[in-house]
């Protein structure tokens, strides 16, 4: 049991650290868009890069925050019945749905995304939608990294539920 608790604590620490680190992207995102607005409306000189970087940074921020969101129990949950369950019954439900849906879905997405990212790096993929043709393979790399972090936090949640089922409480 102590080893399981240590694994949970390690994974939770990774999610906490990554979530807080990723939150700094909001500052970069805000400064970048602020510069664009200032440049566009004060100097009448819009940038050619702001649109592309805004969806790349915004998308990265969104997907990289999944694990932290799961750690903090901020994902949407339809709890018409769930909220009335005992902690042990909630843990059972969480374990079953994690095994049936969470791990297969996100594991499959991780499996599918890796060749997609490798190809992007091999061809030096660039965005064709932007006028300056920015490289996008670093941002595509964010996808499997974020999915891996999410799966890792899912493992922590599964183990935590398992402790509740076995002991009646996760601590």
N, C-alpha and C positions, 0 to 999 in steps of 0.2 A: 504494500500500500504506500509506503514512504517513497518508493521509486516512482510510482504513478504520480504522486503529489509533486515530486521534483520535476517530472516531465511537464506537468500542467503549469507549474510555476515558470519554468524555462520558456515554454511556448507563450504564455501570457506576457512575459517580459519582452519577448521579441515583438509581439503584437502591440504592446504599449509603446515601446521604443519606435517601431516603424510608424505607427499612427501619429505620434507627436512629431517625428521627423518630417513626415509627409505633409503635416499641417502647415509647414513653412512654405509649401507651394502656393498656398493662398496668398501669402505676402508677395511672392514673385508674380503671381497672376494679377493681383490688384495693381502693383506698380507698373506692370507691363500695359495693362489696359488703361491705367491713368495716364501713362505717357502717350498712348495712342490718342486718347480723347484730347489731351492738351495739344498735341502736335496737329491733330486734325482741325480743331476749332479755334485755336489761338494763332497758329502759324499757317493754317490752310494747307498743311502738308501731311496728309495721312501716310502711315507706314504701309509697306507692302507685306510685312511679316506678321503683324498683330493677329489677323484672323487665324492664320495657320497655327501659330503658337498658342492662341487661346483655346482652340479645340484640343490640341495636343496636351497642354498642361491641365486643362479642365478635365479631360478624359482620364489622364493619369492620376490626378488627385482623386477623382471619383472611385476608380477601380482599386487604387492602392489603399483606400480607406476601408475597404470591406472587412478586413481582418480586425481592425480596431473597432469597427462598428459592431461586429459579432462579439468581441470581447466585452464591450460595454452594454450588450443586450439592447442594441438600438435598431435591429432589423425588424421589419414589420412582421407581426404575428397576429393571425386571426385567432383570438382566444375566447370565443363564445363559450366553448366547453373547457378549454385548457385552463383558464383562470380559476376554475372551481376544483381542479384536481389537487390531490395531495402532492407534496414535493416528490415522493417516490413515484407516483403515477406520471407526473410531468417528466421525470427522468426517463421512465420507460418509453413514453411517447417520443421524447427527444432522441433517444437511442435508436428506436425503430426507424423513424423518419430520416435520421442521419445516415443510417446504413442503406435504406431503400432509395433515398433520393439525393441527399447532399453529396456523399462520396462518389456515387456513380456519375452524377451530372458534372460536378466540378473536376473530378478525376478525368472524365472524358474530355472536357474542355481543355484541360492542361495537356493531355495527350495530343489533341488535335492542334493546339496552338503552337507547339514547339516546332514542327516542320515548317509551319507558316512563317515563323519568326526567322528560322535558319535561312529559308529561301530569301526573305527580305534582306538579310545581311549579305548573302551571296551575290545578289544582283544589285546591291547598293540602292535599294528602292527609294524613290523620291515621290513626293506628292505631286500629282499632275493637276490638282485643283488650284494650287497656289501659283501666283505669277513668278515667284522666286524659286520654285521647285525644291522645297526643303526636304532634307533627308527625313525619312520616317521610321527607319529600322530601329533606332533607339527607343522610340515611343512604342513600337510594336513589341519590343522586348519587355515592356512594362506588363503586358498581358499575362504571360506565363509566370512572371515574378509575383504579380498580385494574386493570381489564382493559387500559386503555391503557398503564399502567406495565408490566404483564406482557408485552404485545406488544412494547413497546420493548426490554425485556430479552431477549425472544426474538429480536429482530433482532440484538442484540449477540451472542448465542450463535451465531446463524446465521453472522454475519460472522466470528466467531472460528473456527468450523469451516471456513469457506471459506479462511481463511488457512492453516489446518493442511493442507487439501487441496492448496493451491497451493504453499506453502513447506515443509510438513512440520512447522511449529511456529508457534503463534499470536503469538509475540513479535516 
